[in-house]
Amino acid sequence: MSKKLELPSASRAYIKKELERYETKESALIPALFEAQKVFGFITPEVVDLLAVEMDIPPSRVNEVAQFYTMFNKKPVGKHHIQVCTNISCAMVGARETANYICKKLGVKLDEVSKDSRFTVSQVECLGSCGTAPMAQINDDYYENLDQQKIDKLLESLK
Ligand code: FES
């Protein structure tokens, strides 16, 4: 039998506090999903069920929110998750080529985890930094006005 999924007590306390902050429980879903992602790495159906119980929200609602937002990983990602925005402003200045260049440099396909588990490259929707396109988010940080030279330097620093 597989081990039952559990949230650490600090995460449970954090989610409880978030639930108390808002008028509706559903408003705490985004911070709760971020917390669960921090703990488990990605959001599985088991994580959805766990949050549903923890927050007393129907699992279908938790799942809807998790599925809607691309920032919640649905499968494992590498230590450095490189999310390249390919929405319109970024696409117009070569975002897809940027993502392809990064994949080629790292020897990975989009959304796959590199053999050494260090990298995953994904294409995502607008990250709200359209004025500095093309851009990418790596874990919690933004990298803007990307060109090949900047990418080379950046990838080198992550090795
Ligand atoms: S379109 Fe890329 S950050 Fe908005």
Backbone and ligand atoms as CSV (ligand in chain L), in Angstrom:
chain,resi,resn,atom,element,x,y,z
A,1,MET,N,N,0.836,-1.197,0.000
A,1,MET,CA,C,0.000,0.000,0.000
A,1,MET,C,C,0.878,1.257,0.000
A,2,SER,N,N,0.537,2.275,-0.827
A,2,SER,CA,C,1.370,3.475,-0.891
A,2,SER,C,C,1.148,4.355,0.346
A,3,LYS,N,N,2.211,5.097,0.679
A,3,LYS,CA,C,2.168,5.941,1.871
A,3,LYS,C,C,1.186,7.107,1.654
A,4,LYS,N,N,0.402,7.379,2.706
A,4,LYS,CA,C,-0.579,8.464,2.605
A,4,LYS,C,C,0.146,9.812,2.553
A,5,LEU,N,N,-0.310,10.649,1.626
A,5,LEU,CA,C,0.284,11.974,1.464
A,5,LEU,C,C,-0.057,12.859,2.665
A,6,GLU,N,N,0.924,13.570,3.157
A,6,GLU,CA,C,0.661,14.485,4.278
A,6,GLU,C,C,1.376,15.806,4.073
A,7,LEU,N,N,0.770,16.868,4.517
A,7,LEU,CA,C,1.431,18.169,4.489
A,7,LEU,C,C,2.189,18.358,5.790
A,8,PRO,N,N,3.382,18.937,5.740
A,8,PRO,CA,C,4.090,19.229,6.991
A,8,PRO,C,C,3.257,20.204,7.842
A,9,SER,N,N,3.460,20.187,9.141
A,9,SER,CA,C,2.622,21.020,10.011
A,9,SER,C,C,2.765,22.514,9.696
A,10,ALA,N,N,3.961,22.934,9.282
A,10,ALA,CA,C,4.141,24.361,8.942
A,10,ALA,C,C,3.261,24.729,7.737
A,11,SER,N,N,3.154,23.825,6.776
A,11,SER,CA,C,2.317,24.099,5.596
A,11,SER,C,C,0.844,24.120,5.980
A,12,ARG,N,N,0.467,23.214,6.870
A,12,ARG,CA,C,-0.933,23.181,7.323
A,12,ARG,C,C,-1.272,24.491,8.044
A,13,ALA,N,N,-0.354,24.955,8.855
A,13,ALA,CA,C,-0.571,26.205,9.595
A,13,ALA,C,C,-0.669,27.381,8.622
A,14,TYR,N,N,0.190,27.352,7.593
A,14,TYR,CA,C,0.169,28.427,6.590
A,14,TYR,C,C,-1.183,28.457,5.870
A,15,ILE,N,N,-1.661,27.292,5.464
A,15,ILE,CA,C,-2.940,27.214,4.741
A,15,ILE,C,C,-4.093,27.667,5.649
A,16,LYS,N,N,-4.027,27.276,6.913
A,16,LYS,CA,C,-5.069,27.684,7.867
A,16,LYS,C,C,-5.109,29.221,7.970
A,17,LYS,N,N,-3.912,29.805,8.050
A,17,LYS,CA,C,-3.833,31.265,8.144
A,17,LYS,C,C,-4.392,31.933,6.887
A,18,GLU,N,N,-4.070,31.365,5.738
A,18,GLU,CA,C,-4.586,31.910,4.473
A,18,GLU,C,C,-6.111,31.809,4.433
A,19,LEU,N,N,-6.643,30.689,4.924
A,19,LEU,CA,C,-8.101,30.502,4.939
A,19,LEU,C,C,-8.780,31.574,5.798
A,20,GLU,N,N,-8.109,31.956,6.884
A,20,GLU,CA,C,-8.687,32.959,7.782
A,20,GLU,C,C,-8.610,34.380,7.205
A,21,ARG,N,N,-7.698,34.570,6.271
A,21,ARG,CA,C,-7.483,35.910,5.698
A,21,ARG,C,C,-8.601,36.356,4.779
A,22,TYR,N,N,-9.259,35.396,4.156
A,22,TYR,CA,C,-10.225,35.735,3.108
A,22,TYR,C,C,-11.661,35.455,3.515
A,23,GLU,N,N,-12.556,36.125,2.806
A,23,GLU,CA,C,-13.981,35.936,3.068
A,23,GLU,C,C,-14.469,34.572,2.595
A,24,THR,N,N,-13.932,34.118,1.443
A,24,THR,CA,C,-14.324,32.789,0.955
A,24,THR,C,C,-13.094,31.876,0.960
A,25,LYS,N,N,-13.363,30.596,1.225
A,25,LYS,CA,C,-12.268,29.621,1.301
A,25,LYS,C,C,-11.530,29.513,-0.034
A,26,GLU,N,N,-12.287,29.629,-1.118
A,26,GLU,CA,C,-11.700,29.464,-2.448
A,26,GLU,C,C,-10.616,30.503,-2.744
A,27,SER,N,N,-10.726,31.661,-2.087
A,27,SER,CA,C,-9.720,32.705,-2.309
A,27,SER,C,C,-8.343,32.273,-1.824
A,28,ALA,N,N,-8.308,31.287,-0.947
A,28,ALA,CA,C,-7.017,30.820,-0.427
A,28,ALA,C,C,-6.429,29.686,-1.279
A,29,LEU,N,N,-7.122,29.334,-2.352
A,29,LEU,CA,C,-6.647,28.199,-3.154
A,29,LEU,C,C,-5.287,28.438,-3.814
A,30,ILE,N,N,-5.097,29.629,-4.353
A,30,ILE,CA,C,-3.821,29.892,-5.057
A,30,ILE,C,C,-2.642,29.771,-4.082
A,31,PRO,N,N,-2.661,30.497,-2.943
A,31,PRO,CA,C,-1.529,30.314,-2.021
A,31,PRO,C,C,-1.391,28.869,-1.528
A,32,ALA,N,N,-2.522,28.187,-1.332
A,32,ALA,CA,C,-2.453,26.798,-0.855
A,32,ALA,C,C,-1.827,25.885,-1.913
A,33,LEU,N,N,-2.193,26.109,-3.172
A,33,LEU,CA,C,-1.603,25.295,-4.245
A,33,LEU,C,C,-0.106,25.581,-4.388
A,34,PHE,N,N,0.280,26.854,-4.236
A,34,PHE,CA,C,1.710,27.179,-4.280
A,34,PHE,C,C,2.450,26.462,-3.158
A,35,GLU,N,N,1.848,26.472,-1.971
A,35,GLU,CA,C,2.474,25.819,-0.823
A,35,GLU,C,C,2.619,24.315,-1.091
A,36,ALA,N,N,1.555,23.702,-1.610
A,36,ALA,CA,C,1.602,22.262,-1.898
A,36,ALA,C,C,2.646,21.961,-2.971
A,37,GLN,N,N,2.758,22.854,-3.940
A,37,GLN,CA,C,3.761,22.641,-4.996
A,37,GLN,C,C,5.177,22.734,-4.437
A,38,LYS,N,N,5.349,23.644,-3.488
A,38,LYS,CA,C,6.657,23.782,-2.837
A,38,LYS,C,C,7.013,22.476,-2.116
A,39,VAL,N,N,6.030,21.873,-1.486
A,39,VAL,CA,C,6.268,20.646,-0.711
A,39,VAL,C,C,6.431,19.419,-1.616
A,40,PHE,N,N,5.521,19.261,-2.583
A,40,PHE,CA,C,5.490,18.019,-3.365
A,40,PHE,C,C,6.119,18.145,-4.755
A,41,GLY,N,N,6.383,19.374,-5.194
A,41,GLY,CA,C,7.019,19.563,-6.499
A,41,GLY,C,C,6.027,19.732,-7.635
A,42,PHE,N,N,4.899,19.062,-7.567
A,42,PHE,CA,C,3.865,19.195,-8.583
A,42,PHE,C,C,2.533,18.741,-8.011
A,43,ILE,N,N,1.474,19.106,-8.744
A,43,ILE,CA,C,0.113,18.885,-8.222
A,43,ILE,C,C,-0.500,17.632,-8.865
A,44,THR,N,N,-0.580,16.584,-8.101
A,44,THR,CA,C,-1.176,15.326,-8.569
A,44,THR,C,C,-2.642,15.274,-8.100
A,45,PRO,N,N,-3.419,14.304,-8.594
A,45,PRO,CA,C,-4.785,14.135,-8.077
A,45,PRO,C,C,-4.791,13.898,-6.564
A,46,GLU,N,N,-3.748,13.238,-6.055
A,46,GLU,CA,C,-3.660,12.994,-4.598
A,46,GLU,C,C,-3.469,14.305,-3.844
A,47,VAL,N,N,-2.673,15.200,-4.414
A,47,VAL,CA,C,-2.456,16.502,-3.769
A,47,VAL,C,C,-3.767,17.307,-3.790
A,48,VAL,N,N,-4.488,17.213,-4.898
A,48,VAL,CA,C,-5.794,17.891,-5.004
A,48,VAL,C,C,-6.715,17.386,-3.897
A,49,ASP,N,N,-6.782,16.061,-3.723
A,49,ASP,CA,C,-7.648,15.483,-2.686
A,49,ASP,C,C,-7.222,15.942,-1.288
A,50,LEU,N,N,-5.915,15.968,-1.087
A,50,LEU,CA,C,-5.391,16.387,0.212
A,50,LEU,C,C,-5.800,17.825,0.531
A,51,LEU,N,N,-5.649,18.719,-0.450
A,51,LEU,CA,C,-6.024,20.124,-0.240
A,51,LEU,C,C,-7.532,20.263,-0.049
A,52,ALA,N,N,-8.285,19.448,-0.788
A,52,ALA,CA,C,-9.748,19.516,-0.671
A,52,ALA,C,C,-10.187,19.216,0.760
A,53,VAL,N,N,-9.575,18.196,1.349
A,53,VAL,CA,C,-9.906,17.838,2.737
A,53,VAL,C,C,-9.419,18.940,3.678
A,54,GLU,N,N,-8.173,19.344,3.484
A,54,GLU,CA,C,-7.557,20.351,4.357
A,54,GLU,C,C,-8.362,21.666,4.366
A,55,MET,N,N,-8.903,22.011,3.190
A,55,MET,CA,C,-9.559,23.311,3.053
A,55,MET,C,C,-11.082,23.231,3.055
A,56,ASP,N,N,-11.579,22.003,3.075
A,56,ASP,CA,C,-13.025,21.791,3.021
A,56,ASP,C,C,-13.644,22.458,1.777
A,57,ILE,N,N,-13.030,22.148,0.646
A,57,ILE,CA,C,-13.488,22.646,-0.661
A,57,ILE,C,C,-13.636,21.413,-1.559
A,58,PRO,N,N,-14.664,21.333,-2.407
A,58,PRO,CA,C,-14.796,20.145,-3.261
A,58,PRO,C,C,-13.543,19.923,-4.121
A,59,PRO,N,N,-13.092,18.664,-4.232
A,59,PRO,CA,C,-11.892,18.370,-5.031
A,59,PRO,C,C,-12.001,18.894,-6.467
A,60,SER,N,N,-13.218,18.865,-7.029
A,60,SER,CA,C,-13.384,19.333,-8.414
A,60,SER,C,C,-13.016,20.816,-8.539
A,61,ARG,N,N,-13.313,21.580,-7.521
A,61,ARG,CA,C,-12.999,23.024,-7.535
A,61,ARG,C,C,-11.488,23.244,-7.395
A,62,VAL,N,N,-10.878,22.467,-6.491
A,62,VAL,CA,C,-9.417,22.571,-6.316
A,62,VAL,C,C,-8.742,22.210,-7.644
A,63,ASN,N,N,-9.228,21.147,-8.256
A,63,ASN,CA,C,-8.651,20.678,-9.514
A,63,ASN,C,C,-8.812,21.709,-10.634
A,64,GLU,N,N,-9.978,22.337,-10.707
A,64,GLU,CA,C,-10.225,23.360,-11.742
A,64,GLU,C,C,-9.165,24.463,-11.661
A,65,VAL,N,N,-8.916,24.930,-10.457
A,65,VAL,CA,C,-7.949,26.025,-10.279
A,65,VAL,C,C,-6.540,25.540,-10.625
A,66,ALA,N,N,-6.195,24.340,-10.170
A,66,ALA,CA,C,-4.860,23.788,-10.453
A,66,ALA,C,C,-4.651,23.610,-11.952
A,67,GLN,N,N,-5.681,23.157,-12.646
A,67,GLN,CA,C,-5.555,22.902,-14.088
A,67,GLN,C,C,-5.535,24.199,-14.888
A,68,PHE,N,N,-6.239,25.214,-14.409
A,68,PHE,CA,C,-6.360,26.464,-15.166
A,68,PHE,C,C,-5.023,27.205,-15.254
A,69,TYR,N,N,-4.295,27.243,-14.150
A,69,TYR,CA,C,-3.086,28.061,-14.101
A,69,TYR,C,C,-1.848,27.252,-14.489
A,70,THR,N,N,-1.110,27.794,-15.492
A,70,THR,CA,C,0.068,27.063,-15.967
A,70,THR,C,C,1.190,27.052,-14.923
A,71,MET,N,N,1.113,27.939,-13.925
A,71,MET,CA,C,2.212,27.955,-12.945
A,71,MET,C,C,2.150,26.767,-11.988
A,72,PHE,N,N,1.070,26.014,-12.038
A,72,PHE,CA,C,1.035,24.804,-11.212
A,72,PHE,C,C,1.441,23.615,-12.077
A,73,ASN,N,N,2.545,22.992,-11.684
A,73,ASN,CA,C,3.076,21.869,-12.452
A,73,ASN,C,C,2.202,20.640,-12.260
A,74,LYS,N,N,1.907,19.965,-13.365
A,74,LYS,CA,C,1.088,18.755,-13.277
A,74,LYS,C,C,1.949,17.501,-13.331
A,75,LYS,N,N,3.235,17.693,-13.606
A,75,LYS,CA,C,4.162,16.561,-13.584
A,75,LYS,C,C,5.518,17.070,-13.104
A,76,PRO,N,N,6.440,16.142,-12.800
A,76,PRO,CA,C,7.712,16.599,-12.235
A,76,PRO,C,C,8.455,17.566,-13.160
A,77,VAL,N,N,9.180,18.488,-12.561
A,77,VAL,CA,C,10.029,19.407,-13.332
A,77,VAL,C,C,11.440,19.358,-12.744
A,78,GLY,N,N,12.397,19.850,-13.537
A,78,GLY,CA,C,13.779,19.871,-13.076
A,78,GLY,C,C,13.983,20.909,-11.969
A,79,LYS,N,N,15.186,20.873,-11.390
A,79,LYS,CA,C,15.515,21.809,-10.302
A,79,LYS,C,C,15.346,23.262,-10.771
A,80,HIS,N,N,15.738,23.521,-12.004
A,80,HIS,CA,C,15.543,24.854,-12.589
A,80,HIS,C,C,14.431,24.745,-13.625
A,81,HIS,N,N,13.280,25.299,-13.311
A,81,HIS,CA,C,12.159,25.256,-14.249
A,81,HIS,C,C,12.157,26.552,-15.043
A,82,ILE,N,N,12.538,26.445,-16.305
A,82,ILE,CA,C,12.653,27.625,-17.165
A,82,ILE,C,C,11.348,27.787,-17.932
A,83,GLN,N,N,10.589,28.796,-17.549
A,83,GLN,CA,C,9.283,29.016,-18.177
A,83,GLN,C,C,9.382,30.213,-19.114
A,84,VAL,N,N,9.365,29.924,-20.399
A,84,VAL,CA,C,9.507,30.986,-21.387
A,84,VAL,C,C,8.114,31.449,-21.799
A,85,CYS,N,N,7.862,32.740,-21.624
A,85,CYS,CA,C,6.560,33.279,-22.060
A,85,CYS,C,C,6.537,33.309,-23.581
A,86,THR,N,N,5.490,32.706,-24.158
A,86,THR,CA,C,5.369,32.731,-25.623
A,86,THR,C,C,4.052,33.396,-26.033
A,87,ASN,N,N,3.529,34.231,-25.149
A,87,ASN,CA,C,2.322,34.969,-25.486
A,87,ASN,C,C,2.673,36.100,-26.473
A,88,ILE,N,N,1.682,36.835,-26.917
A,88,ILE,CA,C,1.832,37.688,-28.102
A,88,ILE,C,C,3.033,38.648,-28.098
A,89,SER,N,N,3.200,39.436,-27.012
A,89,SER,CA,C,4.309,40.413,-27.017
A,89,SER,C,C,5.658,39.715,-27.093
A,90,CYS,N,N,5.783,38.617,-26.389
A,90,CYS,CA,C,7.038,37.870,-26.409
A,90,CYS,C,C,7.204,37.132,-27.733
A,91,ALA,N,N,6.086,36.573,-28.247
A,91,ALA,CA,C,6.149,35.832,-29.514
A,91,ALA,C,C,6.617,36.738,-30.657
A,92,MET,N,N,6.189,38.006,-30.592
A,92,MET,CA,C,6.547,38.934,-31.672
A,92,MET,C,C,8.047,39.234,-31.726
A,93,VAL,N,N,8.726,39.001,-30.621
A,93,VAL,CA,C,10.172,39.267,-30.627
A,93,VAL,C,C,10.976,37.977,-30.414
A,94,GLY,N,N,10.390,36.877,-30.874
A,94,GLY,CA,C,11.182,35.639,-30.950
A,94,GLY,C,C,11.142,34.719,-29.746
A,95,ALA,N,N,10.052,34.723,-28.981
A,95,ALA,CA,C,10.005,33.880,-27.778
A,95,ALA,C,C,10.095,32.380,-28.090
A,96,ARG,N,N,9.439,31.966,-29.174
A,96,ARG,CA,C,9.482,30.526,-29.497
A,96,ARG,C,C,10.901,30.116,-29.867
A,97,GLU,N,N,11.577,30.987,-30.621
A,97,GLU,CA,C,12.972,30.715,-30.988
A,97,GLU,C,C,13.835,30.694,-29.723
A,98,THR,N,N,13.497,31.579,-28.783
A,98,THR,CA,C,14.231,31.613,-27.502
A,98,THR,C,C,14.069,30.279,-26.787
A,99,ALA,N,N,12.834,29.788,-26.705
A,99,ALA,CA,C,12.583,28.505,-26.027
A,99,ALA,C,C,13.315,27.372,-26.744
A,100,ASN,N,N,13.269,27.399,-28.079
A,100,ASN,CA,C,13.959,26.341,-28.843
A,100,ASN,C,C,15.460,26.398,-28.622
A,101,TYR,N,N,15.988,27.614,-28.576
A,101,TYR,CA,C,17.431,27.776,-28.363
A,101,TYR,C,C,17.837,27.205,-27.002
A,102,ILE,N,N,17.048,27.499,-25.983
A,102,ILE,CA,C,17.356,27.002,-24.628
A,102,ILE,C,C,17.274,25.466,-24.622
A,103,CYS,N,N,16.237,24.920,-25.237
A,103,CYS,CA,C,16.090,23.451,-25.298
A,103,CYS,C,C,17.304,22.830,-25.976
A,104,LYS,N,N,17.705,23.428,-27.104
A,104,LYS,CA,C,18.833,22.882,-27.866
A,104,LYS,C,C,20.113,22.919,-27.016
A,105,LYS,N,N,20.327,24.042,-26.346
A,105,LYS,CA,C,21.531,24.184,-25.512
A,105,LYS,C,C,21.563,23.156,-24.385
A,106,LEU,N,N,20.373,22.862,-23.841
A,106,LEU,CA,C,20.312,21.927,-22.705
A,106,LEU,C,C,20.102,20.481,-23.140
A,107,GLY,N,N,19.828,20.287,-24.427
A,107,GLY,CA,C,19.595,18.931,-24.935
A,107,GLY,C,C,18.305,18.322,-24.399
A,108,VAL,N,N,17.267,19.147,-24.253
A,108,VAL,CA,C,15.966,18.628,-23.776
A,108,VAL,C,C,14.851,19.044,-24.732
A,109,LYS,N,N,13.762,18.306,-24.673
A,109,LYS,CA,C,12.561,18.723,-25.397
A,109,LYS,C,C,11.708,19.535,-24.421
A,110,LEU,N,N,10.761,20.294,-24.971
A,110,LEU,CA,C,9.858,21.072,-24.119
A,110,LEU,C,C,9.174,20.169,-23.099
A,111,ASP,N,N,9.090,20.637,-21.880
A,111,ASP,CA,C,8.366,19.981,-20.783
A,111,ASP,C,C,8.969,18.659,-20.305
A,112,GLU,N,N,10.140,18.298,-20.825
A,112,GLU,CA,C,10.741,17.075,-20.280
A,112,GLU,C,C,11.822,17.464,-19.263
A,113,VAL,N,N,12.119,16.552,-18.365
A,113,VAL,CA,C,13.146,16.809,-17.353
A,113,VAL,C,C,14.479,16.315,-17.905
A,114,SER,N,N,15.520,17.149,-17.809
A,114,SER,CA,C,16.829,16.737,-18.327
A,114,SER,C,C,17.323,15.492,-17.575
A,115,LYS,N,N,18.218,14.757,-18.220
A,115,LYS,CA,C,18.696,13.488,-17.629
A,115,LYS,C,C,19.280,13.681,-16.231
A,116,ASP,N,N,19.913,14.845,-16.003
A,116,ASP,CA,C,20.508,15.088,-14.689
A,116,ASP,C,C,19.491,15.717,-13.716
A,117,SER,N,N,18.240,15.787,-14.114
A,117,SER,CA,C,17.145,16.326,-13.285
A,117,SER,C,C,17.279,17.813,-12.974
A,118,ARG,N,N,18.171,18.508,-13.687
A,118,ARG,CA,C,18.399,19.915,-13.329
A,118,ARG,C,C,17.483,20.895,-14.077
A,119,PHE,N,N,17.005,20.497,-15.267
A,119,PHE,CA,C,16.275,21.482,-16.079
A,119,PHE,C,C,14.975,20.952,-16.666
A,120,THR,N,N,13.999,21.848,-16.746
A,120,THR,CA,C,12.805,21.644,-17.565
A,120,THR,C,C,12.524,22.987,-18.240
A,121,VAL,N,N,12.233,22.934,-19.538
A,121,VAL,CA,C,11.892,24.151,-20.267
A,121,VAL,C,C,10.418,24.057,-20.677
A,122,SER,N,N,9.638,25.070,-20.344
A,122,SER,CA,C,8.223,25.081,-20.719
A,122,SER,C,C,7.885,26.404,-21.401
A,123,GLN,N,N,6.851,26.358,-22.216
A,123,GLN,CA,C,6.310,27.593,-22.778
A,123,GLN,C,C,5.072,27.937,-21.958
A,124,VAL,N,N,4.964,29.190,-21.541
A,124,VAL,CA,C,3.834,29.576,-20.696
A,124,VAL,C,C,3.155,30.832,-21.230
A,125,GLU,N,N,2.000,31.110,-20.643
A,125,GLU,CA,C,1.239,32.309,-21.023
A,125,GLU,C,C,1.879,33.546,-20.398
A,126,CYS,N,N,1.323,34.716,-20.724
A,126,CYS,CA,C,1.881,36.000,-20.305
A,126,CYS,C,C,2.240,36.032,-18.820
A,127,LEU,N,N,3.465,36.475,-18.545
A,127,LEU,CA,C,3.925,36.569,-17.166
A,127,LEU,C,C,3.897,38.013,-16.680
A,128,GLY,N,N,3.238,38.869,-17.446
A,128,GLY,CA,C,3.046,40.253,-17.006
A,128,GLY,C,C,4.284,41.116,-17.138
A,129,SER,N,N,5.208,40.712,-17.986
A,129,SER,CA,C,6.422,41.498,-18.178
A,129,SER,C,C,6.625,41.763,-19.671
A,130,CYS,N,N,5.528,42.112,-20.325
A,130,CYS,CA,C,5.495,42.230,-21.791
A,130,CYS,C,C,6.478,43.293,-22.306
A,131,GLY,N,N,6.713,44.336,-21.530
A,131,GLY,CA,C,7.592,45.420,-21.963
A,131,GLY,C,C,9.048,45.018,-22.011
A,132,THR,N,N,9.377,43.874,-21.451
A,132,THR,CA,C,10.777,43.440,-21.436
A,132,THR,C,C,10.925,42.103,-22.166
A,133,ALA,N,N,10.076,41.919,-23.172
A,133,ALA,CA,C,10.097,40.684,-23.963
A,133,ALA,C,C,11.363,40.602,-24.830
A,134,PRO,N,N,11.842,39.401,-25.146
A,134,PRO,CA,C,11.345,38.119,-24.635
A,134,PRO,C,C,11.872,37.863,-23.223
A,135,MET,N,N,11.072,37.149,-22.461
A,135,MET,CA,C,11.457,36.939,-21.060
A,135,MET,C,C,11.099,35.523,-20.603
A,136,ALA,N,N,11.684,35.161,-19.478
A,136,ALA,CA,C,11.408,33.838,-18.909
A,136,ALA,C,C,11.442,33.940,-17.396
A,137,GLN,N,N,10.741,33.038,-16.778
A,137,GLN,CA,C,10.796,32.926,-15.317
A,137,GLN,C,C,11.530,31.623,-15.001
A,138,ILE,N,N,12.538,31.721,-14.158
A,138,ILE,CA,C,13.233,30.503,-13.731
A,138,ILE,C,C,13.004,30.389,-12.229
A,139,ASN,N,N,12.286,29.368,-11.849
A,139,ASN,CA,C,11.790,29.230,-10.477
A,139,ASN,C,C,11.072,30.523,-10.088
A,140,ASP,N,N,11.607,31.300,-9.127
A,140,ASP,CA,C,10.861,32.500,-8.710
A,140,ASP,C,C,11.359,33.794,-9.346
A,141,ASP,N,N,12.357,33.714,-10.205
A,141,ASP,CA,C,12.973,34.941,-10.716
A,141,ASP,C,C,12.694,35.188,-12.198
A,142,TYR,N,N,12.581,36.474,-12.544
A,142,TYR,CA,C,12.374,36.864,-13.936
A,142,TYR,C,C,13.706,37.200,-14.606
A,143,TYR,N,N,13.831,36.824,-15.872
A,143,TYR,CA,C,14.992,37.178,-16.693
A,143,TYR,C,C,14.434,37.795,-17.963
A,144,GLU,N,N,14.845,39.044,-18.217
A,144,GLU,CA,C,14.155,39.823,-19.246
A,144,GLU,C,C,15.079,40.255,-20.379
A,145,ASN,N,N,14.450,40.735,-21.458
A,145,ASN,CA,C,15.189,41.159,-22.652
A,145,ASN,C,C,16.211,40.104,-23.059
A,146,LEU,N,N,15.761,38.873,-23.151
A,146,LEU,CA,C,16.691,37.771,-23.406
A,146,LEU,C,C,17.210,37.787,-24.848
A,147,ASP,N,N,18.495,37.577,-24.966
A,147,ASP,CA,C,19.080,37.298,-26.278
A,147,ASP,C,C,20.038,36.111,-26.087
A,148,GLN,N,N,20.623,35.640,-27.180
A,148,GLN,CA,C,21.426,34.413,-27.058
A,148,GLN,C,C,22.596,34.576,-26.090
A,149,GLN,N,N,23.197,35.751,-26.117
A,149,GLN,CA,C,24.335,36.002,-25.234
A,149,GLN,C,C,23.907,35.910,-23.752
A,150,LYS,N,N,22.777,36.546,-23.438
A,150,LYS,CA,C,22.264,36.518,-22.062
A,150,LYS,C,C,21.907,35.095,-21.652
A,151,ILE,N,N,21.293,34.369,-22.574
A,151,ILE,CA,C,20.883,32.992,-22.274
A,151,ILE,C,C,22.123,32.123,-22.013
A,152,ASP,N,N,23.143,32.271,-22.855
A,152,ASP,CA,C,24.367,31.479,-22.670
A,152,ASP,C,C,24.930,31.708,-21.264
A,153,LYS,N,N,25.016,32.980,-20.887
A,153,LYS,CA,C,25.572,33.357,-19.584
A,153,LYS,C,C,24.712,32.789,-18.448
A,154,LEU,N,N,23.401,32.936,-18.611
A,154,LEU,CA,C,22.441,32.481,-17.606
A,154,LEU,C,C,22.529,30.972,-17.402
A,155,LEU,N,N,22.534,30.231,-18.498
A,155,LEU,CA,C,22.585,28.776,-18.383
A,155,LEU,C,C,23.902,28.328,-17.760
A,156,GLU,N,N,24.948,29.038,-18.096
A,156,GLU,CA,C,26.252,28.725,-17.504
A,156,GLU,C,C,26.200,28.889,-15.996
A,157,SER,N,N,25.527,29.965,-15.538
A,157,SER,CA,C,25.458,30.238,-14.092
A,157,SER,C,C,24.592,29.210,-13.351
A,158,LEU,N,N,23.746,28.507,-14.071
A,158,LEU,CA,C,22.859,27.537,-13.426
A,158,LEU,C,C,23.462,26.123,-13.376
A,159,LYS,N,N,24.587,25.938,-14.057
A,159,LYS,CA,C,25.167,24.584,-14.120
A,159,LYS,C,C,25.846,24.165,-12.838
L,1,FES,S1,S,3.504,38.454,-23.455
L,1,FES,FE1,FE,5.294,37.733,-22.516
L,1,FES,S2,S,5.263,38.680,-20.564
L,1,FES,FE2,FE,3.425,39.309,-21.493
